[in-house]
Amino acid sequence: MTETQRTLWIRHPLACSDDAAAGGVVVQGQRIIEAVPAGHRPDAHVDEVFDASAHVLLPGLVNTHHHFYQTLTRAYSPALDKPLFPWLTSLYDVWANLDEAQLALASELAMVELLMSGCTTVADHHYVFSGALTHAIDIQVETARRLGVRATLTRGSMSLGRDDGGLPPQSVVQDETTILDDSQRLIDRYHEPGDGAMIHLALAPCSPFSVNRELMEATARLAETNGVRLHTHLAETEDETDFCRRQFGMRPLDYLDACGWLSDRTWLAHGIHFDDDEIARLGRAGTGIAHCPSSNMVLGSGLCRTLELEAAGAPVGLAVDGSASNDHSNLAEEMRQALLLGRLRYSPETLSHQTVIRWATQGSARCLGRTDIGGLAPGQQADLALFRLDEARFSGAENPLAALLLCGAHRADRVMVAGHWRVTDGMPRGIDLEALMARHDAAARRLRHAL
Ligand SMILES: [Zn+2]
């Protein structure tokens, strides 16, 4: 028997988000091969046991939207206390100076931070391609592989600069041919089709106010030809609705539909300002929504209608969004924010902690077009997050699963990706976290001072 065929039973967790796995799961290679009912032993032969009696067991959390590079502009004074459009215009000129070394550090820090919060699959939306940064996605793929994190990396784009009525400066805008050729190159080189993929490529024009219609349409065709997913920001603010009416003569969702994007190939960041008819259309199409509660609160963007979207048939996932509008990359904390923000719109009886955990796992997996992650059933990838409740904030808690959200879990004790422990004792394995933070902080200073 080879090492990869050995079986590991994560035995009798303190609590589990899936009742069918209340007795734990058995992992072999990169998969879960058995979910064990409460009080039972596995049917499978067990080579090793991990005693999880002090841990709450969840499927690895799945983050559906981020901008790793923005970890370099957290809590940046000129961007504080602003809504989306002025916030963006105060940051674009800083981001335009981003170089490859800075992006590598930003991506590593963000992925490590996500991992430590229990996240096993990360999605990033990178759309800043200045002259010094033509290989951004290549850098991110290399970093994700080195860390052993599962990733959906999106080739973002901006083609509508200030000269043409868009929001970003001309220096970070690329022409359509350059964008599409690079998109095809990246898909050919890195996209892994099929079960168990560690790297997915997706295509992601930044937003209606930073790309032109021709690029939106061509990107949809390219994604369909290659069988990859489509992603963009949509319906984040009322300003965006006004922009779409002025620029295109229609609301954001009508524009998305007109560009050939309203399908189950697409997941959208934010999805706040939809009316009832638009929610029904999104549900019929199966278009996913990456709900970003912290970012929506920081920028005062609004409240996503999550339960209506789900009821209509649209997958709802969770996301931390970029670190200049959150400003952390902690998906466990984001679950708490989603629960609390949701309670402002929905009654406590209709929005539970179980619903939010489902968004952060199965719902997010659906947004990324994956059926092999987000759960604990046999056949799923062995992506696991285990939390201990041994901090003062949890002391006295009766319901361990609810305590994760209500008491504010923010750090997983153990995280497994594809059968490999990537976090143990709350720390990323093989990473000198202090040294990484020192290099990252120095890179952030360099970027700010480049302006
Ligand atoms: Zn975003």
Residues whose N, C-alpha, C, O or C-beta is under 5 A from the ligand:
A	BS01	ZN	A269 D321 G322
